[in-house]
Amino acid sequence: MSDKLKQIINKQQEAQNNSLIKAEEVVQLVGFIIGDEEYAVPILSIQEIIKPFPWTRVPQVPKHVVGVFNMRGAVIPLIDLRLKFGISAKKQSDETRFIVMRDGDEVAGFIIDRLTMAIRIKKSNIGPAPESMHGEDTMIDGVGKQEDRLISILKVKKLLARDF
């Protein structure tokens, strides 16, 4: 093999290795607003984002579980994140969405005030949850830092944990 060909192959391998490293350093999230705060969850945990539609109320469940809905034959609980986070309920608007999240066999729909955007944050720009929120009970997985804002990254497993 000629030296020139070896150089070209080496450059291609370096470029490929660098792109793999860069891909591993970035976390892809979907951002949304609840109250006045922005939150995010990993994009791969989201099954669907849909406009609100009618659901069925269920008796004897916590207030944040507003009911259940049928999605392609599966009965899915619907949780109002405003109520779960201790914020007063709000009438739904044109920006309100249901986010259906999945982690293994656990699935639930969550009412959010509005979507923001798909977010890409370098792992190095994600800090731990604030010290007052350490431990298994916290829903905060970390805090993503971007130029002009902080985004609380939520634990999907904790959001989907059944407390009803």
N, CA, C and O atoms as a DFTB+ gen file, in Angstrom:
656 C
 N C O
     1  1       0.849      -1.175       0.000
     2  2       0.000       0.000       0.000
     3  2       0.897       1.242       0.000
     4  3       1.898       1.289       0.715
     5  1       0.543       2.221      -0.785
     6  2       1.360       3.427      -0.872
     7  2       1.223       4.281       0.381
     8  3       0.238       4.180       1.112
     9  1       2.227       5.124       0.617
    10  2       2.200       6.010       1.784
    11  2       1.021       6.974       1.721
    12  3       0.389       7.257       2.739
    13  1       0.732       7.467       0.544
    14  2      -0.378       8.406       0.356
    15  2      -1.704       7.744       0.742
    16  3      -2.529       8.363       1.415
    17  1      -1.914       6.501       0.325
    18  2      -3.128       5.765       0.648
    19  2      -3.222       5.515       2.151
    20  3      -4.300       5.637       2.733
    21  1      -2.104       5.166       2.781
    22  2      -2.075       4.962       4.234
    23  2      -2.470       6.242       4.966
    24  3      -3.218       6.188       5.942
    25  1      -1.979       7.387       4.508
    26  2      -2.308       8.667       5.133
    27  2      -3.802       8.957       5.027
    28  3      -4.430       9.392       5.993
    29  1      -4.360       8.714       3.852
    30  2      -5.792       8.959       3.640
    31  2      -6.623       8.059       4.550
    32  3      -7.582       8.521       5.169
    33  1      -6.263       6.783       4.636
    34  2      -6.996       5.835       5.491
    35  2      -6.880       6.250       6.952
    36  3      -7.870       6.216       7.682
    37  1      -5.700       6.638       7.384
    38  2      -5.499       7.080       8.775
    39  2      -6.339       8.315       9.090
    40  3      -6.935       8.397      10.164
    41  1      -6.395       9.282       8.162
    42  2      -7.196      10.488       8.375
    43  2      -8.679      10.135       8.479
    44  3      -9.390      10.691       9.317
    45  1      -9.149       9.218       7.639
    46  2     -10.549       8.810       7.696
    47  2     -10.865       8.131       9.025
    48  3     -11.914       8.389       9.616
    49  1      -9.974       7.271       9.499
    50  2     -10.192       6.583      10.777
    51  2     -10.194       7.579      11.930
    52  3     -11.009       7.467      12.845
    53  1      -9.281       8.560      11.891
    54  2      -9.258       9.591      12.933
    55  2     -10.558      10.377      12.944
    56  3     -11.140      10.611      14.002
    57  1     -11.009      10.781      11.768
    58  2     -12.254      11.540      11.665
    59  2     -13.434      10.724      12.192
    60  3     -14.305      11.252      12.883
    61  1     -13.453       9.438      11.858
    62  2     -14.525       8.556      12.323
    63  2     -14.472       8.422      13.845
    64  3     -15.507       8.508      14.506
    65  1     -13.290       8.214      14.403
    66  2     -13.136       8.102      15.859
    67  2     -13.547       9.386      16.552
    68  3     -14.210       9.342      17.588
    69  1     -13.164      10.537      15.996
    70  2     -13.534      11.823      16.585
    71  2     -15.044      12.027      16.564
    72  3     -15.605      12.538      17.533
    73  1     -15.711      11.639      15.485
    74  2     -17.160      11.810      15.423
    75  2     -17.859      10.888      16.418
    76  3     -18.891      11.261      16.976
    77  1     -17.321       9.694      16.650
    78  2     -17.897       8.797      17.659
    79  2     -17.744       9.392      19.045
    80  3     -18.680       9.349      19.844
    81  1     -16.584       9.943      19.342
    82  2     -16.350      10.550      20.648
    83  2     -17.297      11.733      20.842
    84  3     -17.890      11.882      21.911
    85  1     -17.444      12.581      19.807
    86  2     -18.333      13.734      19.905
    87  2     -19.778      13.301      20.125
    88  3     -20.492      13.923      20.912
    89  1     -20.220      12.250      19.445
    90  2     -21.587      11.765      19.594
    91  2     -21.835      11.264      21.016
    92  3     -22.927      11.441      21.556
    93  1     -20.829      10.644      21.618
    94  2     -20.976      10.126      22.977
    95  2     -20.985      11.244      24.012
    96  3     -21.503      11.056      25.114
    97  1     -20.426      12.396      23.683
    98  2     -20.325      13.496      24.629
    99  2     -21.581      14.358      24.685
   100  3     -21.679      15.238      25.540
   101  1     -22.541      14.127      23.793
   102  2     -23.737      14.956      23.714
   103  2     -24.954      14.156      24.167
   104  3     -25.135      13.000      23.784
   105  1     -25.788      14.799      24.994
   106  2     -27.033      14.201      25.445
   107  2     -28.173      14.897      24.704
   108  3     -28.232      16.126      24.656
   109  1     -29.076      14.105      24.129
   110  2     -30.217      14.671      23.401
   111  2     -31.451      14.609      24.289
   112  3     -31.811      13.553      24.808
   113  1     -32.086      15.751      24.451
   114  2     -33.220      15.897      25.357
   115  2     -34.370      16.590      24.645
   116  3     -34.186      17.205      23.595
   117  1     -35.553      16.484      25.228
   118  2     -36.697      17.267      24.787
   119  2     -37.083      18.159      25.956
   120  3     -37.312      17.685      27.069
   121  1     -37.151      19.464      25.687
   122  2     -37.467      20.431      26.730
   123  2     -38.943      20.782      26.746
   124  3     -39.618      20.756      25.717
   125  1     -39.433      21.116      27.948
   126  2     -40.819      21.537      28.097
   127  2     -40.949      22.421      29.327
   128  3     -40.097      22.413      30.215
   129  1     -42.034      23.183      29.357
   130  2     -42.291      24.127      30.438
   131  2     -43.408      23.595      31.333
   132  3     -44.443      23.124      30.864
   133  1     -43.158      23.689      32.640
   134  2     -44.182      23.445      33.666
   135  2     -44.138      24.674      34.570
   136  3     -43.112      24.950      35.192
   137  1     -45.226      25.401      34.643
   138  2     -45.213      26.649      35.421
   139  2     -44.241      27.633      34.783
   140  3     -44.366      27.959      33.603
   141  1     -43.272      28.104      35.565
   142  2     -42.284      29.063      35.061
   143  2     -40.933      28.414      34.794
   144  3     -39.979      29.107      34.440
   145  1     -40.834      27.106      34.955
   146  2     -39.538      26.422      34.845
   147  2     -39.463      25.547      33.607
   148  3     -40.469      25.029      33.123
   149  1     -38.234      25.395      33.104
   150  2     -38.000      24.496      31.970
   151  2     -37.388      23.196      32.474
   152  3     -36.463      23.201      33.287
   153  1     -37.911      22.100      31.986
   154  2     -37.430      20.764      32.327
   155  2     -37.111      20.035      31.024
   156  3     -37.477      20.485      29.938
   157  1     -36.431      18.917      31.153
   158  2     -36.132      18.108      29.974
   159  2     -36.036      16.644      30.376
   160  3     -35.757      16.311      31.528
   161  1     -36.275      15.779      29.396
   162  2     -36.098      14.332      29.569
   163  2     -35.350      13.815      28.339
   164  3     -35.401      14.429      27.273
   165  1     -34.660      12.690      28.489
   166  2     -33.960      12.122      27.327
   167  2     -34.938      11.825      26.187
   168  3     -36.029      11.297      26.402
   169  1     -34.526      12.172      24.996
   170  2     -35.395      12.036      23.823
   171  2     -35.804      10.583      23.582
   172  3     -36.897      10.329      23.076
   173  1     -34.957       9.642      23.928
   174  2     -35.264       8.227      23.686
   175  2     -36.332       7.673      24.630
   176  3     -36.873       6.594      24.384
   177  1     -36.641       8.403      25.709
   178  2     -37.677       7.933      26.632
   179  2     -39.073       8.361      26.184
   180  3     -40.070       7.933      26.766
   181  1     -39.147       9.199      25.157
   182  2     -40.441       9.704      24.704
   183  2     -41.006       8.805      23.606
   184  3     -40.364       8.545      22.588
   185  1     -42.223       8.344      23.851
   186  2     -42.904       7.503      22.870
   187  2     -43.690       8.375      21.899
   188  3     -43.680       8.133      20.691
   189  1     -44.376       9.395      22.431
   190  2     -45.186      10.276      21.590
   191  2     -45.398      11.606      22.270
   192  3     -45.362      11.709      23.496
   193  1     -45.622      12.628      21.456
   194  2     -46.057      13.936      21.941
   195  2     -47.312      14.262      21.149
   196  3     -47.289      14.337      19.921
   197  1     -48.423      14.456      21.883
   198  2     -49.712      14.625      21.214
   199  2     -50.490      15.795      21.810
   200  3     -50.253      16.211      22.943
   201  1     -51.427      16.313      21.011
   202  2     -52.325      17.351      21.508
   203  2     -53.308      16.693      22.477
   204  3     -53.648      15.521      22.318
   205  1     -53.762      17.444      23.477
   206  2     -54.705      16.876      24.448
   207  2     -55.998      16.386      23.796
   208  3     -56.474      16.947      22.809
   209  1     -56.539      15.336      24.374
   210  2     -57.822      14.805      23.952
   211  2     -58.520      14.258      25.194
   212  3     -57.890      14.160      26.247
   213  1     -59.790      13.901      25.105
   214  2     -60.538      13.461      26.295
   215  2     -59.930      12.228      26.966
   216  3     -59.392      11.342      26.303
   217  1     -60.028      12.193      28.278
   218  2     -59.578      11.061      29.059
   219  2     -60.673      10.697      30.051
   220  3     -61.656      11.425      30.188
   221  1     -60.512       9.588      30.735
   222  2     -61.501       9.113      31.702
   223  2     -60.960       9.287      33.113
   224  3     -59.848       8.855      33.419
   225  1     -61.737       9.911      33.952
   226  2     -61.324      10.082      35.354
   227  2     -61.357       8.734      36.063
   228  3     -62.140       7.849      35.720
   229  1     -60.487       8.601      37.058
   230  2     -60.412       7.363      37.836
   231  2     -60.558       7.738      39.310
   232  3     -59.868       8.644      39.779
   233  1     -61.439       7.064      40.051
   234  2     -61.613       7.410      41.470
   235  2     -60.469       6.876      42.335
   236  3     -59.780       5.925      41.969
   237  1     -60.293       7.504      43.472
   238  2     -59.378       7.072      44.523
   239  2     -57.922       6.969      44.057
   240  3     -57.230       5.994      44.350
   241  1     -57.482       7.975      43.340
   242  2     -56.075       8.088      42.976
   243  2     -55.598       9.460      43.440
   244  3     -56.421      10.344      43.678
   245  1     -54.291       9.656      43.573
   246  2     -53.801      10.979      43.971
   247  2     -54.265      12.061      42.991
   248  3     -54.558      11.772      41.831
   249  1     -54.330      13.310      43.469
   250  2     -54.847      14.411      42.645
   251  2     -54.078      14.606      41.344
   252  3     -54.665      15.016      40.342
   253  1     -52.775      14.320      41.338
   254  2     -51.995      14.547      40.120
   255  2     -52.276      13.510      39.028
   256  3     -51.923      13.721      37.867
   257  1     -52.909      12.395      39.396
   258  2     -53.328      11.401      38.392
   259  2     -54.734      11.801      37.965
   260  3     -55.708      11.509      38.658
   261  1     -54.832      12.472      36.818
   262  2     -56.123      13.020      36.412
   263  2     -57.033      11.984      35.766
   264  3     -58.237      12.212      35.649
   265  1     -56.481      10.853      35.347
   266  2     -57.295       9.809      34.749
   267  2     -56.475       8.874      33.885
   268  3     -55.265       8.739      34.062
   269  1     -57.156       8.227      32.943
   270  2     -56.502       7.309      32.004
   271  2     -57.030       7.619      30.603
   272  3     -58.097       8.210      30.442
   273  1     -56.259       7.206      29.593
   274  2     -56.705       7.344      28.211
   275  2     -56.293       6.108      27.433
   276  3     -55.404       5.358      27.835
   277  1     -56.968       5.921      26.308
   278  2     -56.729       4.755      25.466
   279  2     -55.854       5.184      24.292
   280  3     -56.222       6.071      23.521
   281  1     -54.701       4.550      24.167
   282  2     -53.820       4.833      23.038
   283  2     -53.537       3.527      22.318
   284  3     -52.751       2.701      22.782
   285  1     -54.184       3.356      21.185
   286  2     -54.029       2.148      20.362
   287  2     -54.238       0.866      21.178
   288  3     -53.463      -0.084      21.068
   289  1     -55.279       0.857      21.983
   290  2     -55.643      -0.335      22.732
   291  2     -55.000      -0.449      24.097
   292  3     -55.371      -1.336      24.866
   293  1     -54.052       0.409      24.432
   294  2     -53.410       0.375      25.753
   295  2     -54.016       1.468      26.629
   296  3     -54.156       2.613      26.199
   297  1     -54.371       1.108      27.857
   298  2     -54.894       2.075      28.816
   299  2     -53.697       2.661      29.564
   300  3     -52.942       1.940      30.215
   301  1     -53.540       3.977      29.458
   302  2     -52.355       4.651      29.981
   303  2     -52.773       5.695      31.008
   304  3     -53.682       6.480      30.742
   305  1     -52.125       5.725      32.189
   306  2     -52.440       6.762      33.167
   307  2     -51.993       8.137      32.667
   308  3     -50.991       8.257      31.962
   309  1     -52.746       9.166      33.039
   310  2     -52.432      10.543      32.656
   311  2     -52.142      11.349      33.915
   312  3     -52.980      11.446      34.812
   313  1     -50.956      11.919      33.971
   314  2     -50.487      12.623      35.163
   315  2     -50.257      14.090      34.826
   316  3     -49.583      14.413      33.847
   317  1     -50.818      14.973      35.640
   318  2     -50.623      16.411      35.463
   319  2     -49.342      16.798      36.206
   320  3     -49.304      16.768      37.436
   321  1     -48.301      17.159      35.463
   322  2     -47.024      17.481      36.112
   323  2     -47.103      18.737      36.957
   324  3     -46.334      18.872      37.909
   325  1     -48.002      19.662      36.650
   326  2     -48.171      20.848      37.511
   327  2     -48.570      20.393      38.913
   328  3     -47.978      20.828      39.901
   329  1     -49.572      19.519      39.000
   330  2     -50.037      19.034      40.302
   331  2     -48.977      18.172      40.983
   332  3     -48.790      18.264      42.197
   333  1     -48.286      17.342      40.218
   334  2     -47.244      16.476      40.792
   335  2     -46.115      17.305      41.389
   336  3     -45.520      16.916      42.394
   337  1     -45.815      18.460      40.767
   338  2     -44.745      19.324      41.252
   339  2     -45.230      20.348      42.272
   340  3     -44.461      21.217      42.685
   341  1     -46.507      20.257      42.689
   342  2     -47.021      21.157      43.713
   343  2     -47.394      22.538      43.209
   344  3     -47.425      23.493      43.985
   345  1     -47.677      22.657      41.919
   346  2     -48.093      23.926      41.321
   347  2     -49.599      23.823      41.080
   348  3     -50.109      22.744      40.778
   349  1     -50.302      24.938      41.212
   350  2     -51.752      24.888      41.025
   351  2     -52.105      24.530      39.582
   352  3     -51.365      24.823      38.643
   353  1     -53.249      23.895      39.445
   354  2     -53.716      23.466      38.122
   355  2     -53.990      24.685      37.256
   356  3     -54.238      25.780      37.761
   357  1     -53.942      24.479      35.947
   358  2     -54.156      25.555      34.985
   359  2     -55.022      25.016      33.852
   360  3     -54.901      23.857      33.456
   361  1     -55.884      25.867      33.347
   362  2     -56.714      25.463      32.219
   363  2     -55.820      25.185      31.014
   364  3     -54.856      25.909      30.766
   365  1     -56.143      24.143      30.276
   366  2     -55.341      23.788      29.105
   367  2     -55.468      24.854      28.030
   368  3     -56.524      25.464      27.858
   369  1     -54.367      25.067      27.304
   370  2     -54.342      26.057      26.228
   371  2     -53.975      25.370      24.915
   372  3     -53.852      24.147      24.857
   373  1     -53.803      26.162      23.871
   374  2     -53.385      25.615      22.575
   375  2     -51.973      25.039      22.639
   376  3     -51.603      24.220      21.798
   377  1     -51.181      25.455      23.626
   378  2     -49.801      24.971      23.747
   379  2     -49.679      23.720      24.606
   380  3     -48.638      23.063      24.595
   381  1     -50.730      23.381      25.351
   382  2     -50.699      22.204      26.218
   383  2     -50.482      20.943      25.385
   384  3     -51.036      20.804      24.294
   385  1     -49.675      20.034      25.909
   386  2     -49.413      18.767      25.220
   387  2     -49.409      17.623      26.226
   388  3     -49.202      17.817      27.424
   389  1     -49.648      16.415      25.692
   390  2     -49.442      15.183      26.444
   391  2     -48.132      14.589      25.929
   392  3     -47.947      14.420      24.724
   393  1     -47.232      14.277      26.851
   394  2     -46.011      13.560      26.477
   395  2     -46.146      12.153      27.032
   396  3     -46.301      11.966      28.238
   397  1     -46.088      11.165      26.151
   398  2     -46.150       9.769      26.581
   399  2     -44.705       9.281      26.688
   400  3     -43.961       9.270      25.708
   401  1     -44.326       8.872      27.915
   402  2     -42.965       8.397      28.174
   403  2     -42.986       6.914      28.488
   404  3     -43.962       6.376      29.011
   405  1     -41.874       6.268      28.150
   406  2     -41.740       4.834      28.385
   407  2     -40.364       4.547      28.957
   408  3     -39.361       5.131      28.547
   409  1     -40.345       3.624      29.921
   410  2     -39.097       3.075      30.453
   411  2     -39.359       1.592      30.683
   412  3     -39.994       1.217      31.669
   413  1     -38.878       0.760      29.787
   414  2     -39.171      -0.669      29.868
   415  2     -40.651      -0.900      29.657
   416  3     -41.208      -0.495      28.637
   417  1     -41.301      -1.558      30.631
   418  2     -42.738      -1.827      30.540
   419  2     -43.592      -0.696      31.100
   420  3     -44.807      -0.685      30.906
   421  1     -42.975       0.248      31.786
   422  2     -43.719       1.347      32.399
   423  2     -44.002       2.430      31.358
   424  3     -43.097       2.885      30.658
   425  1     -45.275       2.838      31.268
   426  2     -45.694       3.873      30.326
   427  2     -46.685       4.781      31.037
   428  3     -47.533       4.313      31.797
   429  1     -46.575       6.088      30.788
   430  2     -47.557       7.036      31.317
   431  2     -47.560       8.267      30.428
   432  3     -46.582       8.572      29.745
   433  1     -48.690       8.967      30.456
   434  2     -48.811      10.240      29.757
   435  2     -48.717      11.357      30.772
   436  3     -49.205      11.227      31.895
   437  1     -48.094      12.452      30.384
   438  2     -47.899      13.592      31.275
   439  2     -48.406      14.853      30.601
   440  3     -48.117      15.102      29.430
   441  1     -49.165      15.650      31.348
   442  2     -49.647      16.924      30.835
   443  2     -48.573      17.969      31.101
   444  3     -48.138      18.144      32.239
   445  1     -48.144      18.665      30.045
   446  2     -47.167      19.743      30.188
   447  2     -47.790      21.038      29.673
   448  3     -48.724      21.011      28.871
   449  1     -47.270      22.167      30.139
   450  2     -47.806      23.460      29.710
   451  2     -47.468      23.745      28.255
   452  3     -48.327      24.183      27.490
   453  1     -46.209      23.495      27.868
   454  2     -45.833      23.656      26.466
   455  2     -44.468      23.048      26.212
   456  3     -43.638      22.932      27.114
   457  1     -44.255      22.662      24.961
   458  2     -42.952      22.156      24.525
   459  2     -42.028      23.341      24.281
   460  3     -42.486      24.427      23.924
   461  1     -40.735      23.135      24.471
   462  2     -39.785      24.167      24.069
   463  2     -39.092      23.686      22.805
   464  3     -39.419      24.149      21.712
   465  1     -38.134      22.762      22.933
   466  2     -37.401      22.320      21.749
   467  2     -36.600      21.070      22.057
   468  3     -36.466      20.655      23.208
   469  1     -36.074      20.487      20.997
   470  2     -35.093      19.418      21.168
   471  2     -33.792      20.098      21.585
   472  3     -33.413      21.128      21.026
   473  1     -33.122      19.523      22.556
   474  2     -31.940      20.150      23.140
   475  2     -30.775      19.175      23.064
   476  3     -30.920      17.989      23.359
   477  1     -29.643      19.681      22.672
   478  2     -28.407      18.897      22.679
   479  2     -27.456      19.579      23.653
   480  3     -27.076      20.734      23.458
   481  1     -27.073      18.858      24.702
   482  2     -26.174      19.412      25.711
   483  2     -24.978      18.483      25.854
   484  3     -25.131      17.265      25.939
   485  1     -23.801      19.063      25.880
   486  2     -22.603      18.265      26.127
   487  2     -22.670      17.722      27.549
   488  3     -23.112      18.410      28.468
   489  1     -22.225      16.477      27.717
   490  2     -22.225      15.873      29.054
   491  2     -21.437      16.726      30.046
   492  3     -21.773      16.786      31.229
   493  1     -20.391      17.382      29.554
   494  2     -19.575      18.224      30.433
   495  2     -20.339      19.453      30.924
   496  3     -19.920      20.082      31.895
   497  1     -21.456      19.810      30.272
   498  2     -22.284      20.945      30.697
   499  2     -23.476      20.523      31.548
   500  3     -24.372      21.325      31.810
   501  1     -23.484      19.264      31.977
   502  2     -24.546      18.776      32.855
   503  2     -23.953      18.537      34.230
   504  3     -23.053      17.717      34.409
   505  1     -24.482      19.278      35.200
   506  2     -24.013      19.132      36.574
   507  2     -24.948      18.242      37.371
   508  3     -26.037      17.900      36.909
   509  1     -24.524      17.869      38.563
   510  2     -25.386      17.032      39.408
   511  2     -26.589      17.822      39.920
   512  3     -26.625      19.049      39.836
   513  1     -27.560      17.101      40.445
   514  2     -28.714      17.755      41.064
   515  2     -28.210      18.590      42.238
   516  3     -27.198      18.241      42.845
   517  1     -28.898      19.691      42.573
   518  2     -28.485      20.493      43.720
   519  2     -28.360      19.636      44.979
   520  3     -29.077      18.648      45.138
   521  1     -27.449      20.018      45.869
   522  2     -27.154      19.209      47.060
   523  2     -28.393      18.904      47.887
   524  3     -28.493      17.829      48.480
   525  1     -29.326      19.825      47.934
   526  2     -30.539      19.589      48.726
   527  2     -31.432      18.518      48.100
   528  3     -32.391      18.063      48.723
   529  1     -31.114      18.117      46.863
   530  2     -31.962      17.159      46.159
   531  2     -31.265      15.840      45.887
   532  3     -31.732      15.068      45.049
   533  1     -30.167      15.557      46.564
   534  2     -29.489      14.284      46.338
   535  2     -30.297      13.141      46.932
   536  3     -31.138      13.352      47.805
   537  1     -30.045      11.969      46.468
   538  2     -30.720      10.804      47.010
   539  2     -31.672      10.194      46.015
   540  3     -31.861      10.702      44.909
   541  1     -32.260       9.109      46.422
   542  2     -33.155       8.356      45.557
   543  2     -34.496       9.053      45.340
   544  3     -35.150       8.818      44.325
   545  1     -34.917       9.909      46.281
   546  2     -36.249      10.503      46.198
   547  2     -36.366      11.630      45.182
   548  3     -37.474      11.963      44.761
   549  1     -35.261      12.214      44.787
   550  2     -35.328      13.352      43.878
   551  2     -35.693      12.932      42.456
   552  3     -35.305      11.861      41.991
   553  1     -36.438      13.787      41.782
   554  2     -36.784      13.554      40.381
   555  2     -35.751      14.177      39.456
   556  3     -35.766      13.927      38.251
   557  1     -34.854      14.986      40.010
   558  2     -33.858      15.693      39.216
   559  2     -32.636      14.799      39.013
   560  3     -32.002      14.361      39.973
   561  1     -32.322      14.538      37.751
   562  2     -31.155      13.723      37.402
   563  2     -29.907      14.591      37.293
   564  3     -28.802      14.140      37.594
   565  1     -30.087      15.826      36.866
   566  2     -28.974      16.750      36.720
   567  2     -29.482      18.087      36.229
   568  3     -30.671      18.258      35.957
   569  1     -28.559      19.038      36.118
   570  2     -28.905      20.373      35.646
   571  2     -28.046      20.691      34.429
   572  3     -26.819      20.751      34.516
   573  1     -28.710      20.894      33.294
   574  2     -28.006      21.226      32.060
   575  2     -27.792      22.722      31.969
   576  3     -28.702      23.509      32.226
   577  1     -26.575      23.108      31.598
   578  2     -26.241      24.529      31.490
   579  2     -26.090      24.901      30.024
   580  3     -25.303      24.298      29.294
   581  1     -26.850      25.891      29.607
   582  2     -26.681      26.483      28.287
   583  2     -26.355      27.952      28.489
   584  3     -26.407      28.448      29.615
   585  1     -26.016      28.661      27.403
   586  2     -25.542      30.040      27.533
   587  2     -26.422      30.885      28.442
   588  3     -25.921      31.550      29.349
   589  1     -27.721      30.864      28.208
   590  2     -28.618      31.793      28.882
   591  2     -29.607      31.152      29.856
   592  3     -30.507      31.829      30.354
   593  1     -29.451      29.856      30.131
   594  2     -30.457      29.217      30.981
   595  2     -29.940      27.929      31.613
   596  3     -28.942      27.346      31.189
   597  1     -30.670      27.515      32.651
   598  2     -30.439      26.222      33.301
   599  2     -31.678      25.375      33.067
   600  3     -32.801      25.875      33.128
   601  1     -31.471      24.082      32.796
   602  2     -32.578      23.172      32.521
   603  2     -32.472      21.985      33.461
   604  3     -31.453      21.295      33.490
   605  1     -33.523      21.748      34.228
   606  2     -33.555      20.589      35.120
   607  2     -33.881      19.345      34.301
   608  3     -34.911      19.273      33.630
   609  1     -32.984      18.373      34.370
   610  2     -33.181      17.115      33.642
   611  2     -33.815      16.122      34.606
   612  3     -33.268      15.831      35.669
   613  1     -34.971      15.608      34.220
   614  2     -35.749      14.738      35.101
   615  2     -35.404      13.269      34.900
   616  3     -34.993      12.851      33.817
   617  1     -35.582      12.490      35.977
   618  2     -35.406      11.038      35.914
   619  2     -36.713      10.421      35.426
   620  3     -37.730      10.496      36.115
   621  1     -36.692       9.821      34.264
   622  2     -37.896       9.223      33.696
   623  2     -38.380       8.078      34.579
   624  3     -39.581       7.928      34.803
   625  1     -37.454       7.278      35.076
   626  2     -37.821       6.152      35.952
   627  2     -38.615       6.642      37.163
   628  3     -39.589       6.011      37.572
   629  1     -38.191       7.769      37.731
   630  2     -38.863       8.334      38.902
   631  2     -40.238       8.910      38.518
   632  3     -41.202       8.770      39.271
   633  1     -40.323       9.550      37.355
   634  2     -41.617      10.070      36.900
   635  2     -42.626       8.947      36.693
   636  3     -43.810       9.100      36.992
   637  1     -42.143       7.809      36.176
   638  2     -43.034       6.694      35.866
   639  2     -43.333       5.790      37.073
   640  3     -44.201       4.920      36.997
   641  1     -42.617       5.996      38.178
   642  2     -42.843       5.168      39.370
   643  2     -44.284       5.339      39.845
   644  3     -44.763       6.461      40.015
   645  1     -44.965       4.224      40.055
   646  2     -46.373       4.272      40.459
   647  2     -46.496       4.538      41.948
   648  3     -45.995       3.781      42.779
   649  1     -47.177       5.636      42.267
   650  2     -47.482       5.939      43.671
   651  2     -48.995       5.951      43.865
   652  3     -49.525       6.651      44.728
   653  1     -49.670       5.163      43.042
   654  2     -51.146       5.091      43.133
   655  2     -51.583       3.669      42.892
   656  3     -52.779       3.378      42.922
